[in-house]
Amino acid sequence: MQDPITEQRKGDQGRYVFADTAGDSELTYRLSGERMVIDHTFTPPALRGQGTAGKLVERAVSDARTRGWLVVPVCPYVKIKIDRTPALQDVLDPGWRG
């Protein structure tokens, strides 16, 4: 089964997209050295409450882990998701305080 989430990256800017006929959900980030600074998530109203944004966060954290990056969750949703999910906390930048 093909992953419904795709990553697009240009230079130090990137985003993950979950495409759906009801609209695209996205998570955006920028790279700062070896840090993935996640600054925004969006899910269309018709898709909210279905776990789509959480899947985007999980994918971003998984990719950061694989690439050896630390995560800086500037986006409030991402911060809450990571705070509530211990399995995602190993990639948090220890110097970041949100």
C-alpha positions in Angstrom: 0.0 0.0 0.0 1.4 3.4 -1.0 1.9 5.9 1.8 -0.7 8.7 1.5 1.8 11.2 2.9 4.3 12.8 0.6 7.2 15.0 1.5 8.2 18.0 -0.6 11.5 19.9 0.2 13.3 22.8 -1.4 16.4 24.0 0.2 15.8 24.4 3.9 12.0 24.5 3.6 9.8 21.4 3.5 6.3 20.1 4.0 4.4 16.9 4.3 1.1 16.6 2.5 -1.8 14.3 3.0 -3.8 14.6 -0.2 -7.6 14.0 0.0 -10.6 14.9 -2.2 -11.8 17.0 0.7 -8.6 19.0 0.6 -4.9 18.7 1.5 -3.7 18.5 5.0 -0.1 19.7 5.6 2.7 20.1 8.1 5.4 22.6 7.2 9.0 22.9 8.6 12.3 24.6 8.0 15.7 23.2 8.7 18.1 24.9 10.9 21.3 22.9 10.9 20.3 19.5 12.1 17.0 20.7 13.6 13.6 20.3 12.0 11.6 23.3 13.1 8.0 22.4 12.6 6.0 25.6 12.4 2.6 24.9 11.0 -0.1 22.2 10.5 -3.4 22.5 8.7 -6.2 20.1 8.2 -9.3 21.0 6.1 -12.5 21.2 8.3 -14.0 18.1 6.6 -11.0 16.0 7.7 -10.6 17.3 11.3 -11.0 14.8 14.1 -9.8 11.8 12.0 -6.2 11.7 13.1 -4.8 13.1 9.9 -2.7 15.9 11.5 -1.3 13.3 14.0 -0.2 11.1 11.2 1.6 14.0 9.6 3.4 14.6 12.9 4.3 10.9 13.3 5.7 10.8 9.8 7.8 14.0 10.3 9.2 12.7 13.6 10.0 9.3 12.1 11.8 11.0 9.2 13.7 13.3 11.6 14.7 10.2 13.6 16.0 8.4 10.5 17.9 11.5 9.4 19.5 12.2 12.8 17.7 15.5 13.2 16.2 17.0 16.4 12.7 18.4 16.3 11.7 21.8 17.5 7.9 21.9 17.7 7.0 25.6 17.3 3.4 24.7 16.1 1.1 24.4 19.1 -0.6 21.3 17.8 2.7 19.5 17.2 4.0 20.5 20.7 0.8 19.1 22.3 0.9 15.9 20.2 4.6 15.2 21.1 4.0 16.1 24.8 1.2 13.6 24.9 3.0 10.8 23.0 6.1 9.6 24.8 7.2 7.5 21.8 7.7 10.8 19.9 9.8 12.6 22.5 13.2 11.0 21.8 13.9 13.5 18.9 13.0 16.7 20.8 15.8 19.3 20.9 16.8 19.3 24.6 17.7 23.0 24.4 14.3 24.0 23.2 11.8 25.3 25.7 8.2 25.8 24.4 
